[in-house]
Each structure stands twice: as C-alpha cells, then as structure tokens.
Amino acid sequence: MRQYKVIDIFTNEQAWWGGRPLTDAIIERVRDMKIAARTMIVKGSQGSYETGEVAGIEKIEPVSYNMPVRITIVIPAAELARVSTAIEQMVDDGIIGVHDIDLITHKTRGVLLPRHIRVRDIMTRGPQKVGLSTPLDEVARLFLASSFTGLPVVDEQNRPLGVIAQGDLIYKADMPLRIGLLARSDQEKTASVLKELSFRKAGEIMTRPAVTVGQDQLVSDAVKLMVEKNVKRLPVVDDAGKLVGNISRLDVFSTVIKECTVRSGGNGRPALVETAHTASDIMSRKAATVFPDTPVEEVMNLIGCNDIQRVCVVDRDGRFLGLISDVDLFSAFSGLPGIWDYARRGSLSQPGGQDKVLQKHLRSKTASQIMNTDIVTVKEDETIDEVVRIMLERTIKRLPVVDGEGKFKGIISRDSLLREIF
C-alpha cells in the first residue's frame, strides 16, 4: 500500500501571497508540481484567532468578517518535503500541520491511473540483482526460485549496466531449455544444466546497455519505454543512477486494477477503462492450432520448430477445446527415455534408440489426451475492461478469445493489452 500524507493549513480569508488570495496561490502551486495530489478549501462559518479576534456571520445582515479557512492537501508521502517547503514559504498567517492517512485507494475518473503518478509510487523496491562476475548458475537459480525471468546486472556502485533475461541464457549461454521446463526436471538433470552454466559470468551474456527509468519519472514514461523497447520490466534508478527498484508490466496492471475508477459497465459489471474497444480489437489471430486427434508427435514438433510455448486445440468446426503448452508435454512424458534430449533439442531427430521409444509413445497419444481444458476464455465482444480484470485477477499471461458459438478467434497477450490501454 502506498503511503500518503495530509497537510492541513488553518488560516483566514485575509491571507494573501504574491498579490492574490492564499487559497488561489496554493491550489496553483500544488497543481504546477504535477503530483498525484488533491487540494480542498473549506471556509468556516465562525471562529477565533490567537489575537483574540472573533470571526462570524452577522445574524441581522448576512455579512462575513475575515472567516477562518482550512486548506487540505492530500499527497503521496514521498512528496511531503517538497510540498511542505513550498507551502511554508507562502503561509505567513496561519498554522500548518501534517498527519498520516490510511489510504484505501486513489481513483481518478476517466483515466487508468491517478494523473502524474510516478514510478516510485508503484515500483517493487529492493529488487534482485547480480554483478558482472556472478556465475550464470547463480542467475539460473534466482530465476528458478522466483516468478520473474529478468535481472539487472550492476557495477560496484550499484548502477545497472545491463540486463539478463531468460533468452540471454538460452541463446547466448546455450541453456538447453527454458526455466519453466528446467524447474520440472529431476535434480540430476537440473544439476547438469547448472554445472554447464557455472563456467560463464553474467557480464559475458547480458544485454547492454540497461534500459532504465528514473524513480521520479511518470509511470506513463515507463510504459512508453516498455512498449518501444519490447521489454517486460525496467530497472528503476535514483538521481545518481543507482538501482532502487524494478517496475514490471504486472506492477502497472496491478495498479490499474487497484487504483482506477470503478464505474458501471454496459453489461452490468464494474468497468475499468474508458474505451469502446473490445477483445477482438487487440487479439492476435496468428495463434497456432491443432485438432484433438492430432498426434502428440506433431504437436511437439510444431512447438519446437516454431519456438513457441503453446498451441490451441480446436475441433473441425473451429470451436476452442483446450490448450497444450510445452510444460504440459514435458510433464506428460517426463518418465519416458528420450524426453530430456527432446527438451534440449526442441524436436525429434531421426528415429533410433531412445527417440524411437519416445516416438512410439508420442504417436499413440493425441492432443485431446494431454490438453488442458481448464482454460479461461473471453468472448470477442468482451470489453477491454473485463479483459484487464480477468488477466490480472487470475494471473493469466495469454487469454484465448472465442465468438458466441465458442469458435476460437485469437489470443490476447499482456504485451498487446499494455499497448492498447496505454
């Protein structure tokens, strides 16, 4: 939960600053700071001051005399020093106080996030990191123990020099299979892969330079960078260029779900995004598909040869039936000889030895026997509002789209969702 503060200023109608009423001056000053703040002015009906002066409205004639005024400013805690310093210089007649507020949510109508919200407000602090000389087996172990697949590489001053992603381990360090599959391998096989990686260092394969974002930059700046550079996360740095956090697409989406204005959608459900676009507007129609009677051997080769992680299963009329991922395949045949070599290669070689045994089993199984049918889908006319909610609440990376008859139409990814709603 983000920390917020409340600044209360108790002054009066005759307080001025810069040749105009203090209330007007403070509202403009806070607005010009471009922070996620709200300001409220309340005028009292009666009051007294430390000078002994009493203010109030005459009962005979509705005339007020120097009425008390309260100015309330709600701001993110990180902005307190900057705002309070400016306000203190402006108030020469009044009392200024500060107190905490137990924030439940901060919503702004018509936008996904409060205006001017900054990276430091939603970033993950104290991120995992590695050094230039960190052995790659340690990098892989960090991936295996976490849900992320990207790490900043920092120098001795904690400044990001590059980033290591899962792809760097696979394509630059010859890691034979992705982290999701390695995590499901037996200890002996995993140890073998880690040993091979231990002879190389993070600095050798990292992608450089690191694409970073400043903690004081707007979240919209971070999203723009993610889209332009096609990355899932960004290291966050302070003014000295030192690593202080990490911001990911998931951080952004999670904040959208928590912070955006909830309004009534046309289907009776709460709506999040002010848009008329639907799932069909952002889905990809290039998703690979197979039939339920397709031999598993063909499914495995389709996934391996096309460097994809999943295929959709549809019937002859195009109706969506389920999904098969490389994890499903690896798990279904984990006890068979040759499956490990397949996972390393991504496809079957010429039949012979263990491959021949494996191929016999693969040809005896069909897609319908190993597909995962417990898959959440959305209709093609579903609003993006609901797509956001489903993908975030259920932690779904890719969401199949179907029409009113259940026919498969495409796939929505987090990347396409980010590009559309921002």
C-alpha positions as MATLAB code, in Angstrom:
seq = 'MRQYKVIDIFTNEQAWWGGRPLTDAIIERVRDMKIAARTMIVKGSQGSYETGEVAGIEKIEPVSYNMPVRITIVIPAAELARVSTAIEQMVDDGIIGVHDIDLITHKTRGVLLPRHIRVRDIMTRGPQKVGLSTPLDEVARLFLASSFTGLPVVDEQNRPLGVIAQGDLIYKADMPLRIGLLARSDQEKTASVLKELSFRKAGEIMTRPAVTVGQDQLVSDAVKLMVEKNVKRLPVVDDAGKLVGNISRLDVFSTVIKECTVRSGGNGRPALVETAHTASDIMSRKAATVFPDTPVEEVMNLIGCNDIQRVCVVDRDGRFLGLISDVDLFSAFSGLPGIWDYARRGSLSQPGGQDKVLQKHLRSKTASQIMNTDIVTVKEDETIDEVVRIMLERTIKRLPVVDGEGKFKGIISRDSLLREIF';
ca = [
       0.000    0.000    0.000;
       1.384    3.402   -0.957;
       1.919    5.916    1.861;
       0.052    9.224    1.749;
       0.171   12.343    3.949;
      -2.319   15.118    4.659;
      -1.194   18.730    5.030;
      -3.687   20.957    6.851;
      -3.358   24.738    6.794;
      -5.530   26.799    9.156;
      -5.616   30.408    8.011;
      -8.162   33.117    7.134;
      -9.789   34.989    4.263;
      -7.381   37.921    4.511;
      -4.286   35.763    3.993;
      -2.630   36.636    0.697;
       0.516   35.633   -1.138;
       2.006   37.145   -4.265;
      -0.742   39.728   -4.609;
      -3.655   37.271   -4.569;
      -5.618   35.162   -2.074;
      -3.503   32.469   -0.440;
      -6.096   29.805   -1.328;
      -5.743   30.506   -5.061;
      -1.955   30.631   -4.853;
      -1.678   27.275   -3.041;
      -4.042   25.494   -5.416;
      -1.983   26.667   -8.405;
       1.327   25.828   -6.724;
       0.269   22.235   -5.978;
      -1.191   21.844   -9.472;
       2.044   23.032  -11.104;
       4.063   20.444   -9.161;
       2.348   17.755  -11.267;
       1.976   15.224   -8.490;
      -0.831   12.827   -7.547;
      -2.387   15.313   -5.114;
      -5.798   16.710   -4.265;
      -6.488   20.073   -2.622;
      -9.636   21.228   -0.839;
     -10.607   24.638    0.525;
     -13.164   24.851    3.354;
     -14.446   28.169    4.710;
     -15.758   28.206    8.280;
     -18.878   29.992    9.498;
     -17.404   31.071   12.827;
     -14.031   31.069   14.510;
     -11.460   32.847   16.620;
      -7.760   33.631   16.358;
      -4.850   33.723   18.752;
      -5.076   37.553   18.625;
      -8.471   37.382   20.327;
     -10.312   38.328   17.161;
     -13.655   36.556   16.687;
     -14.955   35.877   13.186;
     -18.517   35.049   12.235;
     -21.574   35.906   10.184;
     -23.791   38.698   11.435;
     -27.248   37.336   12.160;
     -29.041   40.539   11.191;
     -27.236   41.012    7.881;
     -25.539   38.152    6.011;
     -22.094   39.755    6.096;
     -18.959   37.793    6.990;
     -15.835   39.158    8.618;
     -12.422   37.532    7.931;
     -13.783   33.987    8.107;
     -11.485   31.106    9.079;
     -10.235   28.983    6.177;
      -8.878   25.435    6.119;
      -6.738   24.251    3.201;
      -6.281   20.469    2.999;
      -3.744   18.843    0.664;
      -3.532   15.041    0.254;
      -0.256   13.884   -1.314;
       1.976   10.803   -1.653;
       4.309   10.665    1.346;
       7.366   10.885   -0.911;
       6.295   14.395   -1.973;
       5.916   15.736    1.580;
       9.258   17.525    1.854;
       8.889   19.296   -1.484;
       5.302   20.401   -0.901;
       5.688   21.402    2.744;
       8.770   23.516    1.976;
       6.888   25.438   -0.700;
       3.765   25.877    1.439;
       5.692   27.062    4.483;
       7.146   29.931    2.459;
       3.689   31.020    1.333;
       1.833   30.995    4.656;
       2.697   33.998    6.838;
      -0.518   33.904    8.881;
      -1.756   30.503    9.955;
      -0.957   27.077   11.313;
       0.424   24.177    9.219;
       0.109   20.569   10.339;
       0.815   17.139    8.835;
      -0.667   13.738    9.591;
      -0.855   10.251    8.050;
      -3.837    8.893    6.183;
      -4.789    5.225    5.941;
      -5.125    5.013    2.176;
      -7.647    2.519    0.801;
      -7.462    3.580   -2.841;
      -6.739    6.571   -5.058;
      -9.045    6.764   -8.083;
      -9.260    9.275  -10.888;
     -12.311    9.225  -13.143;
     -11.676    8.669  -16.836;
      -8.029    7.559  -16.559;
      -6.342    4.272  -15.695;
      -4.043    5.710  -13.053;
      -4.079    8.882  -10.979;
      -2.661   11.720  -13.045;
       1.038   12.371  -12.554;
       1.578    9.109  -10.645;
       5.277    8.344  -10.572;
       7.371    5.210  -10.919;
       8.460    5.232   -7.282;
       4.791    5.026   -6.210;
       4.261    1.569   -7.710;
       7.737    0.061   -8.246;
       8.984   -3.024   -6.422;
      11.721   -1.906   -4.048;
      14.903   -3.820   -3.277;
      14.913   -5.896   -6.487;
      17.042   -8.971   -7.076;
      20.267   -8.169   -8.934;
      23.572   -9.714   -9.952;
      27.088   -8.459  -10.613;
      29.265   -8.684  -13.698;
      31.178  -11.650  -12.269;
      28.150  -13.555  -10.972;
      28.269  -17.147  -12.360;
      25.342  -17.973  -14.627;
      24.306  -20.946  -12.499;
      23.529  -18.462   -9.708;
      21.492  -16.409  -12.172;
      19.534  -19.513  -13.185;
      18.944  -20.431   -9.541;
      17.463  -16.984   -8.901;
      15.101  -17.493  -11.836;
      14.149  -20.961  -10.610;
      13.287  -19.601   -7.165;
      11.222  -16.672   -8.470;
       8.429  -15.831  -10.876;
      10.487  -13.335  -12.895;
      12.872  -14.112  -15.751;
      14.917  -10.912  -15.927;
      17.672   -9.498  -13.698;
      19.628   -6.232  -13.749;
      23.420   -6.544  -13.794;
      25.049   -3.816  -11.683;
      28.570   -2.490  -11.152;
      30.283   -1.947   -7.788;
      28.393    1.330   -7.317;
      25.041   -0.462   -7.808;
      24.466    1.143  -11.209;
      22.725   -1.035  -13.812;
      24.991   -1.875  -16.743;
      22.816   -4.447  -18.455;
      20.028   -6.958  -18.028;
      19.969  -10.746  -18.204;
      16.751  -12.304  -19.436;
      15.851  -15.942  -19.922;
      16.536  -15.512  -23.643;
      20.138  -14.492  -22.923;
      20.695  -17.755  -21.053;
      19.146  -19.773  -23.879;
      20.613  -18.081  -26.947;
      23.933  -16.756  -25.605;
      24.835  -19.311  -22.918;
      23.265  -22.384  -24.585;
      20.931  -23.204  -21.711;
      19.144  -26.220  -23.245;
      15.595  -25.425  -22.121;
      13.663  -22.592  -20.603;
      13.281  -22.044  -16.868;
       9.695  -23.344  -16.768;
      10.832  -26.732  -18.061;
      14.053  -26.813  -16.062;
      12.011  -26.346  -12.891;
      10.137  -29.578  -13.683;
      13.249  -31.632  -14.402;
      14.707  -34.089  -11.930;
      17.541  -32.983   -9.671;
      20.212  -34.788  -11.658;
      19.258  -33.128  -14.939;
      18.923  -29.718  -13.334;
      22.318  -30.074  -11.675;
      23.824  -30.951  -15.057;
      22.451  -27.795  -16.682;
      23.556  -25.591  -13.779;
      27.060  -27.050  -13.915;
      27.341  -26.165  -17.606;
      26.279  -22.601  -16.830;
      28.688  -22.182  -13.901;
      31.713  -21.603  -16.145;
      30.381  -18.334  -17.564;
      29.685  -14.938  -15.984;
      26.743  -12.565  -16.140;
      28.787   -9.812  -17.774;
      29.529  -12.053  -20.769;
      25.955  -12.514  -21.943;
      23.956   -9.604  -20.549;
      22.053   -7.348  -22.924;
      23.545   -3.877  -22.742;
      23.054   -1.078  -22.113;
      20.373   -1.479  -19.483;
      17.151    0.319  -20.373;
      16.300    2.105  -17.117;
      13.698    4.558  -15.875;
      14.099    7.186  -13.155;
      12.117    6.807   -9.940;
      10.746   10.348  -10.348;
       9.541    9.793  -13.904;
       5.876    9.303  -14.660;
       4.513    5.784  -14.970;
       3.429    6.736  -18.485;
       7.123    7.243  -19.334;
       7.912    3.747  -18.068;
       5.072    2.219  -20.087;
       6.246    4.037  -23.213;
       9.732    2.581  -22.735;
       8.356   -0.927  -22.224;
       6.363   -0.679  -25.435;
       9.149    0.904  -27.508;
      11.867   -1.477  -26.294;
       9.550   -4.520  -26.111;
      10.570   -5.390  -22.541;
       8.505   -6.739  -19.658;
      10.262   -4.854  -16.861;
      12.607   -1.933  -16.247;
      15.266   -1.320  -13.581;
      14.473    1.865  -11.650;
      17.295    4.237  -10.725;
      17.686    7.278   -8.480;
      19.217   10.639   -9.420;
      22.710    9.133   -9.054;
      21.878    6.311  -11.445;
      21.835    3.663   -8.704;
      19.369    0.792   -8.680;
      16.484    1.370   -6.269;
      13.664   -0.737   -7.689;
      12.042   -2.539  -10.557;
       8.815   -1.847  -12.439;
       7.119   -4.544  -14.496;
       4.033   -4.826  -16.667;
       2.425   -6.709  -13.807;
       3.093   -3.772  -11.444;
       1.352   -1.469  -13.900;
      -1.618   -3.777  -14.450;
      -1.994   -4.462  -10.732;
      -2.124   -0.739  -10.070;
      -4.737   -0.319  -12.799;
      -6.951   -2.895  -11.106;
      -6.498   -1.358   -7.671;
      -6.479    2.345   -8.401;
      -8.630    3.117  -11.413;
     -12.158    4.427  -11.129;
     -14.834    1.759  -10.929;
     -17.929    2.698  -12.882;
     -20.916    0.786  -14.199;
     -20.304   -1.061  -17.444;
     -22.927   -1.649  -20.120;
     -23.142   -5.325  -19.145;
     -23.892   -4.532  -15.514;
     -20.365   -5.358  -14.354;
     -17.905   -2.807  -12.997;
     -15.857   -1.173  -15.766;
     -12.283   -0.007  -15.543;
     -11.156    1.512  -18.797;
     -12.861    4.380  -20.610;
     -12.804    2.727  -24.040;
     -15.247    1.269  -26.514;
     -12.706   -1.265  -27.799;
     -13.240   -4.992  -27.383;
     -11.158   -8.156  -27.118;
     -11.268   -8.638  -30.890;
      -9.502   -5.288  -31.375;
      -6.322   -6.346  -29.600;
      -6.131  -10.115  -30.033;
      -3.587  -11.821  -32.292;
      -5.088  -14.029  -34.984;
      -1.823  -15.855  -35.670;
      -2.047  -18.348  -32.804;
      -1.061  -21.952  -33.691;
      -3.873  -24.512  -33.567;
      -4.190  -28.316  -33.787;
      -7.112  -30.731  -33.882;
      -7.981  -33.041  -30.978;
      -6.867  -36.100  -32.978;
      -3.512  -34.565  -33.919;
      -0.709  -36.934  -32.773;
       1.314  -35.543  -29.892;
       4.428  -36.021  -32.030;
       3.153  -33.338  -34.413;
       2.241  -31.071  -31.515;
       5.742  -31.371  -30.070;
       7.405  -30.638  -33.403;
       5.074  -27.679  -34.008;
       6.046  -26.147  -30.674;
       9.746  -26.944  -31.040;
      10.235  -25.896  -34.669;
       8.303  -22.621  -34.314;
       9.892  -21.604  -30.989;
       6.505  -21.196  -29.303;
       5.363  -22.342  -25.877;
       1.744  -23.353  -26.540;
      -0.857  -24.324  -29.129;
      -4.657  -24.176  -29.013;
      -6.791  -27.264  -29.648;
      -9.911  -26.731  -31.775;
     -12.450  -29.114  -33.320;
     -13.193  -29.354  -37.042;
     -15.712  -26.512  -36.720;
     -13.141  -24.268  -35.055;
     -14.557  -24.454  -31.534;
     -11.974  -23.982  -28.788;
     -11.385  -27.130  -26.721;
      -8.206  -26.569  -24.743;
      -4.565  -25.576  -24.648;
      -1.286  -27.523  -24.784;
       1.919  -25.938  -23.504;
       5.470  -27.241  -23.605;
       5.141  -27.742  -19.849;
       2.104  -29.985  -20.410;
       4.078  -32.043  -22.910;
       7.158  -32.331  -20.756;
       5.121  -33.294  -17.694;
       3.007  -35.860  -19.567;
       6.054  -37.773  -20.806;
       8.607  -36.950  -18.110;
       9.209  -40.611  -17.298;
       9.983  -41.692  -20.849;
      13.542  -42.174  -22.132;
      14.468  -39.515  -24.640;
      12.168  -36.764  -23.370;
      15.110  -34.906  -21.834;
      17.002  -34.915  -25.124;
      13.858  -33.726  -26.875;
      13.515  -30.835  -24.458;
      17.137  -29.876  -25.151;
      16.718  -30.023  -28.949;
      13.125  -28.809  -29.270;
      12.278  -31.503  -31.835;
      12.722  -35.199  -32.552;
      15.754  -36.368  -34.528;
      15.799  -39.383  -36.788;
      14.119  -42.383  -35.103;
      16.542  -44.582  -33.292;
      17.384  -45.640  -29.745;
      15.577  -43.580  -27.131;
      13.990  -41.349  -29.769;
      12.344  -44.394  -31.335;
      10.820  -45.415  -27.987;
       9.656  -41.878  -27.314;
       8.230  -41.507  -30.813;
       6.164  -44.676  -30.376;
       4.543  -43.232  -27.260;
       4.016  -39.840  -28.874;
       2.267  -41.356  -31.875;
      -0.044  -43.339  -29.622;
      -1.293  -40.190  -27.881;
      -3.377  -37.384  -29.318;
      -3.773  -33.714  -28.441;
      -7.127  -34.330  -26.759;
      -5.496  -36.729  -24.270;
      -2.986  -34.261  -22.880;
      -4.588  -30.865  -23.469;
      -5.503  -28.650  -20.544;
      -9.246  -27.981  -20.648;
      -9.351  -25.803  -17.542;
      -8.686  -22.661  -19.562;
     -10.345  -19.268  -19.067;
     -11.601  -17.660  -22.288;
     -13.341  -14.410  -23.208;
     -15.851  -13.561  -25.908;
     -14.596  -11.481  -28.835;
     -17.071   -8.697  -27.987;
     -15.950   -8.524  -24.341;
     -14.759   -5.095  -23.239;
     -11.102   -4.477  -22.578;
     -12.180   -3.534  -19.070;
     -13.116   -7.123  -18.345;
     -10.066   -8.491  -20.163;
      -7.819   -6.466  -17.838;
      -9.643   -7.710  -14.785;
      -9.581  -11.384  -15.798;
      -5.915  -11.444  -16.787;
      -4.802   -9.702  -13.626;
      -7.037  -11.379  -11.077;
      -6.219  -14.838  -12.475;
      -2.568  -14.054  -13.311;
      -3.062  -15.068  -16.945;
      -0.363  -14.202  -19.474;
      -2.340  -15.200  -22.578;
      -6.101  -15.302  -22.904;
      -7.930  -17.206  -25.701;
     -10.752  -15.331  -27.442;
     -13.875  -17.072  -28.777;
     -17.052  -15.974  -30.526;
     -20.640  -16.532  -29.409;
     -20.536  -20.123  -30.666;
     -17.291  -20.931  -28.871;
     -15.176  -20.810  -32.022;
     -11.552  -19.841  -31.457;
     -10.659  -16.380  -32.794;
      -7.293  -15.421  -31.327;
      -5.087  -14.806  -28.294;
      -4.608  -11.720  -26.130;
      -1.189  -11.251  -24.539;
      -0.073   -8.882  -21.789;
       2.030   -7.027  -24.339;
      -0.907   -6.353  -26.671;
      -3.025   -5.334  -23.690;
      -0.390   -2.861  -22.494;
      -0.082   -1.317  -25.946;
      -3.845   -0.919  -26.306;
      -4.887    0.542  -22.988;
      -1.987    2.958  -22.700;
];
